Structures are given as structure tokens and as C-alpha cells.
Amino acid sequence: MMPATRCPDENLIAAFTAGYVRGADAAAIEGHMDQCADCCLVLADLAGSSSVERTWADSECDATASTWPGDEYAVGQMLADRFCLLRRLGTGGMGQVYEAEDLLLGIPVAIKLLPPQVGASPAMVSHLVQEMLLGRRVSHSNVCRIHDLGKSGHVHFLTMELLEGDTLAERLAHGRPPYEQACRMIDQIVAAMAAAHREGVVHRDLKPGNIMVDRHDHVTVMDFGLARDHRWTHSRQPSPVGTPGYWAPEQARGEVATAASDVYALGMVLYEILAGPRDHQGEPDLAGVRRPFRSLLARCLSARPEDRFASAVEVEDRLRRLARSRRRRRAHILSMTPIGVGIATTIAALCMMHRSPEKPARPAVRSSPARSSAVSPARASAPRPPALRAHGPSARSPRATRP
């Protein structure tokens, strides 16, 4: 059993949030949460970002959902004299999410109304500000844009880009996508993560539940709620967290996450897109992945961080080379048909050239009666040359042969 006075590391809290810690250990962690504001902050992060089975954190929110100030707001009401709530999109451990209209800018937004205990904790508010700043630093078409952190009465809220569609987890629950569609999704996810890594931002919780896909197959990576700048100085609890089944081995050991840790989670996500659902208790079987991607995934999923790609930027570069190879193969296959037609045409032309030409019709020679009789009627009616009438046998009349 964990001593009540000792803070559990973030990975143990993540396992507790996922429902993997039970019995006396779970009771000890729950008791500790009632007394430790720092661990409550970590738990709030996990409850708001992990798409795992509902646990103690969500149940507690549900138990108090009817009393927290967020329920004072209903469809049609205003926040901060600017945002008109249109419909509730969902409720989770980190509050209620609404679709709203920003009347100042005239655009639709998503608003996350945060529980009152968040606003009551300066540490939590500070964390949300850091989340917002990190999210805004990553500017990319495949990254969900966080707009602002606001306050209405006693309720704090985040405004962000409104996304339509389904999560990738929901898409994959209906089966893996066709290969070409899968390749397009992969390109977009890797591009989003590469943009984050170029800015020094580590996501730490990449998974299908944090990726949205719209009806046009446009992909958006969401929820940088656990993100951190890997260039920051380590804090008292530096150990990175994530979702069990997607975190890298070093995260499970309580070590600090790096871009290479995101690469491991990225490899897991790409595997599920290409091969379908996997057994979270075992290693992915790369035999179910098409050959061009096997070596890429094998490197992403290496146990040691130094054996993986250093960041998603390197993964993106490898994908570009794979795409060029696919295009060359496709162009080669497509070129075979016109080449075959061209070869057949050339052979036919050569055959025509080597075939004996037809002899032209020889002009009628009128030096004999036989040839004269073969002349067409049109020619026969024409006057004959005098030489032929004087010397040719046909000039003889029957009377000339009489004695």
C-alpha cells in the first residue's frame, strides 16, 4: 500500500484514473487526493484529457454536476457579454463543453466551462494559462486552435476552434479505413505533431481519442492539456503522463517525456490506422501492416528512445520519401499500358514496311492482238497510233487474206 503522506507519481495517478489501481491502493490514492492540491491538479489534467473508462474523477464531477455554477448556463444565455451558448456538446471531468457564437468576431467557437474548483486554485488557473500559450504557439491547419481563457462570474472557461466530425477512435471502431484514405490521415497527423515538435512542444497524450476527423477526412489533433515545453526546467513532479496503452516505456518508468516519447505514441496511432484494433496488453504485430510502413513503425515503437526517430519532424521526412516511392511505382504501372500500345504500333509499322509492295498496273502494250483485245472499251474507242494500224496483225482485214 502507498503511504498516505507520499505523493504518487503521475503515472500511478494515470493508472488510477484509468481504473487499473484497485483495492487498498486505490483507497489510499483517493484519500491522498483529498489533502493534496498538487495531485488534484494532475488528476484534473488526466480527467479532462484521457479517453479512458469513467473513473472516480468523472464520477465525482457527475455527483456534483447539479450544483456547480456551470449549470446556471443554458442554451441562449450569454457569457462575458460576448459568447452566446448554442448547444451543449458534452460533459467531462474538466467541465462542460458548449458550441457558442462569438458575437464580437461573428464566428462559431467551442467553449469549455471549467469546474469551480479550478477557478479557486491559482495553480490550476496558471496551468490553464500555460496550456493556452502552448496551444497557441503551435499554429498549423491540423492542430486545434485555442483562442482565449475567459471568466464569467465565478466560472472560468476556454474558447477554442469548433471542430465537426468524429474522433479517430470512433472512426476506427467501425473498422480500419481504406489504404489511400489511411495514408492521407497519417500524413496530416504526422504534420501536426511535426509542427508541435518544431516549436519544442511535447503533446504527451497523443491517441485516437484526441484526434478529430471531419466528413472530408480533414484531421485535427486536439487537447494539448498535458503538453509541456521540453525545454522547461524540470519541476518537483516532472514525470510525464498520458493514456495507458499509448505512453512510451520511459513514461511508464516515470521518466521525463521528450519528442521521442510522442513518436512512440504516434507509432501506436499509425499502427491502429493501418492494421486495426490491437491488443493493448501485447506488442503490436507489424505483420498486419503493409510493407512500406513496417520499418517506419518498427523504429517508432523501439523500446529505447535513442533508437526511435528523434521527433515527428524526422517521421514526416521519412513519410515524404515513402510517398515519392509510391508515386514512382504508380507512375511506372500506369506507364506500362501506353508503352505496350506504342510497342505494338511500332511492330505493326515495321511489318508494313517490310511487306512486298504491290506491283503497279502495267500500261497496255498494243504490240499484239491479244494485248489489244484486253484494252478496256474506253481505250478501244480511242484512235490507234498509225504505226500499230500499219504493222500490227490486228490491222489485217479478212479480205486481205483471200487469194
Sequence and secondary structure as in RCSB ss.txt:
>XXXX:A:sequence
MMPATRCPDENLIAAFTAGYVRGADAAAIEGHMDQCADCCLVLADLAGSSSVERTWADSECDATASTWPGDEYAV
GQMLADRFCLLRRLGTGGMGQVYEAEDLLLGIPVAIKLLPPQVGASPAMVSHLVQEMLLGRRVSHSNVCRIHDLG
KSGHVHFLTMELLEGDTLAERLAHGRPPYEQACRMIDQIVAAMAAAHREGVVHRDLKPGNIMVDRHDHVTVMDFG
LARDHRWTHSRQPSPVGTPGYWAPEQARGEVATAASDVYALGMVLYEILAGPRDHQGEPDLAGVRRPFRSLLARC
LSARPEDRFASAVEVEDRLRRLARSRRRRRAHILSMTPIGVGIATTIAALCMMHRSPEKPARPAVRSSPARSSAV
SPARASAPRPPALRAHGPSARSPRATRP
>XXXX:A:secstr
   TTS   HHHHHHHHTT   HHHHHHHHHHHTT HHHHHHHHHHHHH  S   HHHHHHHHHTTTSGGGG  T
T EETTTEEEEEEEEEETTEEEEEEEETTTTEEEEEEE  HHHHT HHHHHHHHHHHHHHHH   TTB  EEEEE
EETTEEEEEEE   SEEHHHHHTT    HHHHHHHHHHHHHHHHHHHHTTEE S   GGGEEE TT  EEE   T
T EETTS   SS      TTTS HHHHTT    HHHHHHHHHHHHHHHHH    TTS   GGGS HHHHHHHHHH
T SSGGGS SSHHHHHHHHHHHHHHHHHHHHHHHHHHHHHHHHHHHHHHHHHHHS           SSHHHHHTS
 HHHHTS   HHHHHHSGGG  GGGG  
